[in-house]
Amino acid sequence: MTTATEARSQLIEAAGRLAVYSLLSAGLAFPDRARLDLLASRLVPTVAMLQLPGPLGDAFAAVSASIPIDLDIARDHHMALFPPIASQDAPGYETGYRGDGIFQQSALIADVAGFYRAFGLRAGGREMERPDHITVELEFMAVLARKEAIALQDRAAENVSVCRDSAASFLRDHLGCWAPAFGRRAGAVTTSSWLGGLGEMVALWVEKDMEALDVVPAEVVEGPLVQEPPDDGLCGPCPAPSEMGS
């Protein structure tokens, strides 16, 4: 039986996980004025109250010291990290790091979407992002933490277990496999202190959360998959008339 003290500790933990995952998801999403205002007025100050320790705290200090103010500059930095054509430096998609071929990658995306559907969610919305994008997967973890906190307040032990077990499974099968590699790559390639700090936070936080939930990822990737050069639409020089069939 969970004591009142244990329940309060679990609620504080769930609220902390909600705050960090919400910051990371919103911070890496495409900037708009409402999102930047939310980050500056609520999400960053809330995470500051957690007093994150060690290297994670150092990464957050870099984030809190570089909250974007100029929307145009924030968008330029975001587009440089997440270009319209998939980045080969720091892809923002799980399938940029995992899956041997199109069929396995399609299965990965389908499995991610299955996690969302189990909680009545689906990717898309006004930004029409893929289910395996880093911001979507981070947002899903924030949703699970929010649902866990609500279940703890309602003393619904079964729902608490469902949320916690689902978070552990999602980290094991998906986010924990590739997010640390993405975060470190993003921190290395971006010129934005804001995005660099967020990337480092993603790597450190996801590893910390896996440790807290006793999760061993199904796979650990060190970097993105090698991509084939993009098709430029050319098929080489036209054959000489003597080489063409009659």
N, C-alpha and C positions, 0 to 999 in steps of 0.2 A: 504493500500500500504506500502510495506517495504521500509524504508529509507536506505540510503547508510550506515549510522552508525549501524542500526539494522542488515543489511546484513553482515557487517564486523564482528559484535559480534557473529552472528550465525556461520560464517565461522571459527572463532577462536575456538568456542565451538566444532564444528564438528572435527576440526583438533586435538584438545586436546583429544576428545574421541577416535579418530583413533589412536593416539599415545599410549594411555594407554591400549586399547584393544589389539593392536599389541604387546606391551611388554608382557602382561599377556599370550597371546596365544603362542608366540614364547618362552617365558621363561619356560612354563610348557610342551612344546613339547620335544620329545626325543632329547637329545643334539647331535649335530655334529659340526665340526669345523666352518663351514660357519655360522651356527646359532649363535654360541657363539660370533663370530667376529661381526655379525650384532647387537647383543644385546649390546656389549661393545662399538662399534663405533657409533651406530646411535640411537637405541631404548632407552637405558637408558639415554644418554645425552639429547635426545629430551624431554622425560618425565620430566627430571630435570628442564627444562626451564619453565615448568608449575607451579612450586613452589606449589605443592599440600599441603593443609593445614592440621593441626591437626593430628589425629591418622593415616590418610591416608598418610600424609607426613612422619610420623615416620616409617610406614611400608615400604615406598619407600626408606627411608634412609638405612634401613636394607638391602634392595635389592641392592641398588647401591654400598654398601660397601662390598658385597659378590658375585660379578659377577664371575662365575666359570672361572678358567684358565685351570686347568687340566681336559682334556676331559674324561679320564677314571674315575676319582673321580665323575665328574658330572653325568656320566652314571650310576655309582653305586648308587648314591643318587636317581636318577630318577627311577631306577628299584626297589629300596626299597619302593618308594612311589606308583609306578604304576607297580606292579609285573605282570608277564605273566598271572597268574590266578587272577581273579578279587579280588582286595583288599576288605576286610570287615572292615578295619579301616577307609579308606578314598577313597571310590570308585571314579574313575574318570568319571563315566557315570551317566547321569541323571536317568536312570532306576535303578541305585543302591540306589536311594533315593525316587523314585516315581513309582506308578503303582501297583495296587493290582492284581498280577497274570500276567502270560505271555501274555494274550490277551491285557490287558490295557497297558503293557509295549511296546508291538508291535505297538499299536496305537500311543503311545507317539513318538516312533522313526519315524513312518510314518509321523506324523505331523511335526516333526523337519525337515525331509527330504523335505516335501512340502514347507516349508519356503525357503529352499535352491533352489529348482527347480524354484520357482517363480522369482528368480534372475539369472537363468541360471547356478546354481552351483550344485555340488554334492560332498559328502564326499568321501574319498578314497585317490586317488593319490598314490604316492610312499610309503607312510606310512600306507595306507589301514586302516585308523581309522574309527570307527563307527560314524554315524551322531550325536549321543548324547554325545560324549566325550567332556570334558571340553574345550580342546584346540580348537576343531572344532566349538563349540558354541561361544567361545570368538572370534575366527577368523571371524565368520559370522558377529558379531557385528562390528568388524573392517571394514569389507567390506561395510556394510551399512553406516558407518561413512564416509568412503572414497567416496562413491557414493553421499552422501549428500553434502560433500565439493565440489565435482565436479559440482553438480547441482547448488549450490550457486554461484560458479564462473561463470557458464553459464547463471545465472539468470533464471533457469528453475524451477519456483515455484512449479509446479505440481510434478516434480520429487523429489524436496526437501520434500514435504509432504508425498510422498510415502515412502521414505527412513525413515523419522522420525516416521511415523505411524507404519511401519514394525518393527523398533527397539523397539518401545513401546510394540507392540503386542508380540514380541519374548521374551522380558523381562517378561511380564505379564504371558505368557503361559508356558514358559520354563526356561530360564536362571535364572530369578529372583526368581524362586521357590526353587532352590536347590543350586545354586552357593555359596551363603553365608555359607550354612552348609558345603559344600565341603571345602571351603577356610579355615574355622576355624578348621575343622578336619585335613586337610593337615598340617596346621601350628602347630597343637598339636602333630602329630605323627612323623613328619620328624625330622631327626637330622641335616638337611641342613639349614643353615641360609638363603641361597638363596631361596630355595623352601618354607621355612617357611614364609619368607617375602612376597613372591608372593602369598601364600595362604591367608595371612592376607589382602593383597591388593585386591585380588579377592572379598573377603567378603565385605570389606569397599567400594570398587569402585562400585560394582554392586548395593549395597544399595543406594549409592549416585546418581548413574545414574537413578535409578528408581524414586528417589525423584525429580530429575531435570526434568524428563519426565512425572511426575505426574502419576506414575504407581503403582497400587496395585496388587501384584502377586496373581494369581489364587489359589495358595496353598503355604504355608510356611512350610518347613520341617526343623526339628532340627538336624537330623542325618540320616545316612543310614538305609535302611530297614534291618530287621533281616534276615540273609541268612540261608538257610538250610545247614547243614554240607555237604561238597562235597562227592559225591559217590566214595568210594574207590574201587569199582568194586567187592567187596566181598558180598556174599549173606548169610553169616553165615555158620555154619558147615553143611556138607552133611547129609541128613537124614539117620538114621540107616536102615538097610535092612528091619526090621520089619515095618518101617514107610512108606516104598515105596509101591506104588500100584503094583499089580500083572500085 
